[in-house]
Amino acid sequence: LYKHAEQMMNSRLGQRITSILKYLFPVPKPESRRIITFSNEEDFVSFRHHTYSKGENGEIELTEVGPRFEMRPYCIKLGTLENIDAAETEWVLRPYMNTAAKRQLLSLPDEDDD
């Protein structure tokens, strides 16, 4: 991803996500007219797919060709998809954690309360 795309993801986690996304795509060819955009807004990563061409006046015209979608990172695992069960978890978004066990522990009576 180029420098202007990295500016919106400047935290340590944002830089890690930028690094992951960067290696999903090959190095662009000089004659390529395709633009893939990942932008961060309120911890959602927006994906946009555009092509560009030069208009009659020499102005650049941007055309969205789709698809478009929003992503919210919730987990980063170290390793490959072939060995995902043994992969170490690098980062997890806490709202997606199962906290039922924690709630159950908080509701148990103390042993000293007889």
C-alpha positions in Angstrom: 0.0 0.0 0.0 1.3 3.4 -0.8 2.1 6.1 1.7 -1.2 8.0 1.5 -3.1 4.8 2.3 -0.9 4.1 5.3 -1.6 7.5 6.9 -5.1 6.5 8.0 -3.7 3.4 9.8 -0.9 4.9 11.9 -1.2 2.9 15.2 0.9 -0.2 15.7 -2.2 -2.4 15.0 -3.0 -0.3 11.9 0.5 -0.8 10.6 0.2 -4.5 11.1 -3.1 -4.6 9.2 -1.5 -2.5 6.4 1.4 -5.0 6.2 -1.1 -7.9 5.9 -3.1 -6.2 3.2 0.0 -5.2 1.3 1.1 -8.8 0.7 -2.3 -9.9 -0.6 -1.8 -8.1 -3.9 1.1 -8.4 -6.4 3.3 -5.4 -7.3 1.3 -3.2 -9.7 2.5 -3.0 -13.3 3.3 0.5 -14.6 0.5 0.3 -17.3 -2.1 -0.8 -14.9 -5.2 1.4 -14.6 -6.7 -0.3 -11.5 -6.8 1.3 -8.1 -7.5 -0.7 -4.9 -8.2 1.4 -1.9 -8.2 0.4 1.8 -9.2 3.3 4.1 -9.8 3.3 7.8 -12.7 5.2 9.4 -13.7 4.5 13.0 -11.9 1.1 13.0 -13.7 -0.1 9.9 -11.5 -0.8 6.9 -13.3 0.2 3.7 -12.4 -1.6 0.4 -13.0 0.1 -2.9 -12.1 -0.9 -6.5 -11.6 1.7 -9.2 -10.2 2.2 -12.6 -9.0 5.5 -14.0 -8.6 7.0 -17.4 -7.7 10.4 -18.8 -10.6 12.5 -20.0 -10.9 14.8 -22.9 -9.3 17.7 -21.1 -6.5 15.6 -19.7 -8.3 15.3 -16.3 -8.2 12.0 -14.6 -11.6 10.2 -14.4 -12.1 7.7 -11.7 -14.8 4.9 -12.2 -15.8 2.6 -9.4 -16.1 -1.0 -10.8 -16.9 -2.7 -7.5 -17.1 -4.7 -5.4 -17.1 -2.5 -2.3 -17.3 -3.7 1.3 -16.5 -2.8 4.9 -14.3 -5.0 7.2 -13.8 -4.8 10.9 -10.8 -6.7 12.1 -11.5 -9.0 15.0 -8.5 -11.4 15.1 -5.0 -11.7 13.7 -3.5 -15.2 13.8 0.2 -16.0 13.2 0.7 -18.8 10.7 -0.9 -20.1 7.6 -4.5 -21.2 6.8 -3.4 -24.9 6.5 -2.4 -24.9 10.1 -4.9 -22.4 11.6 -5.8 -24.6 14.6 -2.2 -24.5 15.8 -1.7 -20.9 15.0 -0.9 -18.4 17.8 -3.3 -15.5 18.2 -1.5 -12.2 17.8 -4.4 -9.9 18.4 -8.1 -10.2 19.3 -10.9 -7.5 19.4 -12.2 -7.9 22.9 -15.9 -7.3 22.3 -16.0 -10.6 20.3 -14.6 -12.6 23.2 -16.9 -15.1 24.9 -17.3 -13.7 28.4 -20.0 -16.1 29.7 -17.5 -17.8 31.9 -16.4 -14.6 33.4 -20.0 -13.5 34.1 -20.6 -16.9 35.7 -17.6 -16.5 38.0 -18.8 -13.1 39.1 -22.2 -14.4 40.0 -21.0 -17.4 42.1 -21.3 -16.9 45.9 -18.2 -16.8 48.0 -17.3 -19.9 50.0 -16.9 -17.7 53.1 -20.6 -16.6 53.0 -22.1 -19.5 55.0 
